[in-house]
């Protein structure tokens, strides 16, 4: 029999998430607080570009749906606003992410109380609530503490990305 060749196809979602986490973690470790502004700015520019492409496609007649035209215009406006106002969005994003993490942690604690899912689930709930509270207060603390916090988040993101890559095989 002949040798079997390994076919390399599209990457799996876990590999894509792993690579994204490693890149995000590296940016956070390297640039700290300014990395968040850069990330929001780039997302805004990409959104504005996709919105503009959608609007121009609609104007050229490639897409006759008015909703798609309006959606493209909305995406373009939101993208420009994100690019221009990236600094306040970072602060709002921290608070919203913190509230979400705290609620998830609280729900996990309630779930643990109701179903006695184990001590590790209790610990995860407490950790998630603590991270949520830290994210909520992060925009309001001094700059050097915020940089340390973002450094820690970056290291955790790199570690999670590497761990997920090891799980892939």
MIDOLUM-440354 format. One record per residue (C-alpha): residue in three letters; chain; x, y, z. Coordinates in nm, 2 decimals, padded with zeros to 4 digits. Layout:
MIDOLUM-440354
Ala	A	X	Y	Z
...
***
This chain:
MIDOLUM-440354
Unk	A	00.00	00.00	00.00
Unk	A	00.11	00.36	-00.06
Unk	A	00.18	00.62	00.19
Unk	A	-00.13	00.81	00.31
Unk	A	-00.10	01.19	00.28
Unk	A	-00.23	01.41	00.55
Unk	A	-00.46	01.66	00.39
Unk	A	-00.45	02.00	00.54
Unk	A	-00.79	02.17	00.53
Unk	A	-00.95	02.47	00.69
Unk	A	-00.86	02.53	01.05
Unk	A	-01.09	02.41	01.32
Unk	A	-01.28	02.67	01.53
Unk	A	-01.07	02.57	01.84
Unk	A	-00.75	02.64	01.65
Unk	A	-00.88	02.97	01.53
Unk	A	-00.98	03.07	01.88
Unk	A	-00.65	02.96	02.01
Unk	A	-00.46	03.17	01.76
Unk	A	-00.68	03.47	01.83
Unk	A	-00.62	03.43	02.21
Unk	A	-00.25	03.41	02.16
Unk	A	-00.24	03.72	01.94
Unk	A	-00.47	03.91	02.17
Unk	A	-00.27	03.81	02.47
Unk	A	00.06	03.91	02.30
Unk	A	-00.09	04.25	02.22
Unk	A	-00.21	04.30	02.57
Unk	A	00.13	04.20	02.72
Unk	A	00.32	04.42	02.47
Unk	A	00.10	04.73	02.46
Unk	A	-00.10	04.71	02.78
Unk	A	-00.37	04.97	02.80
Unk	A	-00.31	05.12	02.45
Unk	A	-00.37	04.77	02.30
Unk	A	-00.74	04.80	02.39
Unk	A	-00.77	05.13	02.22
Unk	A	-00.59	04.99	01.91
Unk	A	-00.82	04.68	01.91
Unk	A	-01.14	04.89	01.93
Unk	A	-01.00	05.13	01.66
Unk	A	-00.92	04.84	01.42
Unk	A	-01.26	04.68	01.48
Unk	A	-01.42	05.02	01.41
Unk	A	-01.23	05.06	01.09
Unk	A	-01.32	04.71	00.97
Unk	A	-01.68	04.76	01.06
Unk	A	-01.69	05.10	00.87
Unk	A	-01.52	04.93	00.57
Unk	A	-01.77	04.65	00.56
Unk	A	-02.06	04.89	00.60
Unk	A	-01.93	05.11	00.32
Unk	A	-01.89	04.80	00.09
Unk	A	-02.25	04.70	00.17
Unk	A	-02.38	05.05	00.10
Unk	A	-02.19	05.08	-00.23
Unk	A	-02.31	04.73	-00.34
Unk	A	-02.67	04.84	-00.27
Unk	A	-02.62	05.16	-00.46
Unk	A	-02.48	04.98	-00.76
Unk	A	-02.79	04.76	-00.76
Unk	A	-02.62	04.43	-00.66
Unk	A	-02.84	04.41	-00.36
Unk	A	-03.19	04.55	-00.39
Unk	A	-03.29	04.49	-00.03
Unk	A	-03.34	04.82	00.16
Unk	A	-03.28	04.66	00.49
Unk	A	-02.94	04.55	00.38
Unk	A	-02.87	04.90	00.27
Unk	A	-02.98	05.04	00.61
Unk	A	-02.78	04.78	00.79
Unk	A	-02.47	04.87	00.59
Unk	A	-02.52	05.24	00.67
Unk	A	-02.57	05.16	01.04
Unk	A	-02.26	04.94	01.04
Unk	A	-02.06	05.22	00.88
Unk	A	-02.18	05.48	01.13
Unk	A	-02.11	05.25	01.43
Unk	A	-01.77	05.17	01.29
Unk	A	-01.67	05.53	01.25
Unk	A	-01.79	05.61	01.60
Unk	A	-01.59	05.32	01.74
Unk	A	-01.28	05.43	01.56
Unk	A	-01.32	05.79	01.68
Unk	A	-01.43	05.72	02.03
Unk	A	-01.22	05.42	02.11
Unk	A	-01.10	05.54	02.46
Unk	A	-01.45	05.58	02.62
Unk	A	-01.56	05.25	02.46
Unk	A	-01.28	05.07	02.63
Unk	A	-01.40	05.19	02.97
Unk	A	-01.77	05.11	02.89
Unk	A	-01.66	04.77	02.76
Unk	A	-01.47	04.69	03.08
Unk	A	-01.78	04.77	03.28
Unk	A	-02.02	04.57	03.06
Unk	A	-01.79	04.27	03.05
Unk	A	-01.74	04.29	03.43
Unk	A	-02.12	04.30	03.48
Unk	A	-02.16	04.00	03.25
Unk	A	-01.88	03.80	03.43
Unk	A	-02.02	03.89	03.77
Unk	A	-02.37	03.78	03.67
Unk	A	-02.24	03.45	03.52
Unk	A	-02.05	03.39	03.84
Unk	A	-02.36	03.46	04.05
Unk	A	-02.57	03.23	03.83
Unk	A	-02.30	02.96	03.87
Unk	A	-02.31	03.00	04.25
Unk	A	-02.69	02.98	04.25
Unk	A	-02.67	02.67	04.03
Unk	A	-02.41	02.52	04.27
Unk	A	-02.64	02.59	04.56
Unk	A	-02.95	02.44	04.39
Unk	A	-02.79	02.13	04.24
Unk	A	-02.47	02.08	04.45
Unk	A	-02.25	02.05	04.15
Unk	A	-01.93	02.03	04.34
Unk	A	-01.66	02.24	04.50
Unk	A	-01.48	02.32	04.17
Unk	A	-01.80	02.48	04.03
Unk	A	-01.83	02.68	04.35
Unk	A	-01.47	02.80	04.31
Unk	A	-01.52	02.89	03.94
Unk	A	-01.83	03.09	04.04
Unk	A	-01.64	03.28	04.30
Unk	A	-01.35	03.34	04.07
Unk	A	-01.58	03.46	03.79
Unk	A	-01.75	03.70	04.03
Unk	A	-01.42	03.83	04.15
Unk	A	-01.29	03.89	03.79
Unk	A	-01.62	04.06	03.71
Unk	A	-01.58	04.30	04.00
Unk	A	-01.22	04.37	03.90
Unk	A	-01.33	04.44	03.54
Unk	A	-01.60	04.68	03.67
Unk	A	-01.36	04.88	03.88
Unk	A	-01.07	04.86	03.63
Unk	A	-01.15	05.18	03.44
Unk	A	-01.17	05.38	03.76
Unk	A	-00.83	05.28	03.92
Unk	A	-00.49	05.43	03.87
Unk	A	-00.32	05.37	03.54
Unk	A	-00.03	05.16	03.67
Unk	A	-00.26	04.91	03.84
Unk	A	-00.47	04.90	03.53
Unk	A	-00.16	04.81	03.32
Unk	A	-00.07	04.53	03.57
Unk	A	-00.43	04.40	03.54
Unk	A	-00.42	04.40	03.16
Unk	A	-00.07	04.23	03.17
Unk	A	-00.22	03.95	03.38
Unk	A	-00.52	03.92	03.14
Unk	A	-00.28	03.90	02.85
Unk	A	-00.07	03.63	03.01
Unk	A	-00.39	03.43	03.09
Unk	A	-00.51	03.48	02.72
Unk	A	-00.17	03.35	02.59
Unk	A	-00.18	03.05	02.83
Unk	A	-00.54	02.97	02.73
Unk	A	-00.45	02.98	02.36
Unk	A	-00.16	02.75	02.41
Unk	A	-00.37	02.51	02.62
Unk	A	-00.65	02.50	02.36
Unk	A	-00.39	02.43	02.09
Unk	A	-00.26	02.14	02.29
Unk	A	-00.62	02.01	02.32
Unk	A	-00.66	02.02	01.94
Unk	A	-00.46	01.70	01.87
***
